[in-house]
């Protein structure tokens, strides 16, 4: 059995990408999906609702892709560098103020 909702979703995504939201009509979407306009409204109350569903799904997929491509070791190294920089800054400020052991200054 054919998944009409998936056909509408995929046709809508393709047309929104190629024509833009404004220029992609419900009729265009249903023609590409091979269904009647009335069938579209069995699944979506409006073109805007379809667009929102596509947008949200694409957003989730993009976030998942970004998370999968991130190397957590890079973040650990960055955190260590930041901590080293903070320690150095504290040392420099203390040295300028003469707060090092023996009252040393820079």
C-alpha positions in Angstrom: 0.0 0.0 0.0 1.3 3.4 -0.9 2.1 5.9 1.8 0.2 9.0 0.6 1.3 11.2 3.5 5.0 10.4 2.7 4.3 11.2 -1.0 2.8 14.5 -0.1 5.7 15.3 2.3 8.4 14.4 -0.2 6.7 16.2 -3.1 6.2 19.3 -0.9 9.9 19.2 0.2 11.1 19.0 -3.4 8.8 21.7 -4.6 9.5 24.1 -1.7 13.2 23.7 -2.4 12.9 24.2 -6.2 10.1 26.8 -6.4 10.0 28.3 -2.9 7.1 28.3 -0.5 5.2 31.1 -2.2 5.3 29.6 -5.7 4.6 26.0 -4.8 0.9 25.4 -4.8 -1.1 22.6 -3.2 -2.1 21.7 -6.7 1.6 21.4 -7.7 2.3 19.2 -4.7 -0.7 16.9 -5.3 0.1 16.6 -9.0 3.7 15.6 -8.2 2.4 13.2 -5.5 -0.1 11.7 -7.9 -3.1 12.4 -5.6 -6.1 14.6 -5.6 -6.3 18.0 -3.9 -8.9 16.6 -1.5 -6.6 13.9 -0.4 -4.0 16.5 0.5 -6.4 18.0 3.0 -7.0 14.6 4.6 -3.4 14.8 5.8 -2.6 18.5 6.1 -5.0 21.4 6.9 -2.9 23.8 4.8 0.2 24.3 2.8 1.7 26.1 5.8 1.2 23.0 8.0 3.0 20.9 5.5 5.8 23.4 5.3 6.1 23.5 9.1 6.3 19.7 9.3 9.0 19.7 6.6 10.9 22.5 8.3 10.8 20.8 11.7 12.0 17.5 10.3 14.8 19.1 8.3 15.9 21.0 11.4 16.1 17.8 13.5 18.1 16.1 10.8 20.5 19.0 10.5 21.1 19.1 14.2 21.6 15.4 14.3 24.1 15.7 11.5 26.0 18.4 13.3 26.2 16.5 16.5 27.4 13.4 14.7 30.2 15.3 13.0 31.5 17.0 16.2 34.6 15.5 17.7 34.2 15.7 21.5 38.0 15.5 21.9 38.2 18.9 20.2 36.0 20.4 22.9 38.1 18.8 25.6 41.3 20.3 24.1 39.6 23.7 23.7 38.4 23.6 27.4 41.9 22.7 28.5 43.3 25.6 26.5 40.8 28.0 27.9 41.6 26.8 31.5 45.3 27.3 30.8 44.6 30.8 29.4 42.6 31.6 32.6 45.4 30.3 34.8 48.0 32.4 32.9 45.8 35.5 33.1 45.4 35.1 36.9 49.2 34.6 37.2 49.9 37.7 35.2 47.4 39.8 37.2 48.9 38.5 40.5 52.4 39.2 39.3 51.5 42.7 38.2 50.0 43.4 41.6 53.0 41.9 43.4 51.0 39.1 44.9 53.4 36.3 43.9 55.4 34.5 46.6 58.2 36.8 47.8 56.3 39.8 46.4 57.7 39.3 42.9 56.4 41.5 40.2 56.5 41.4 36.4 
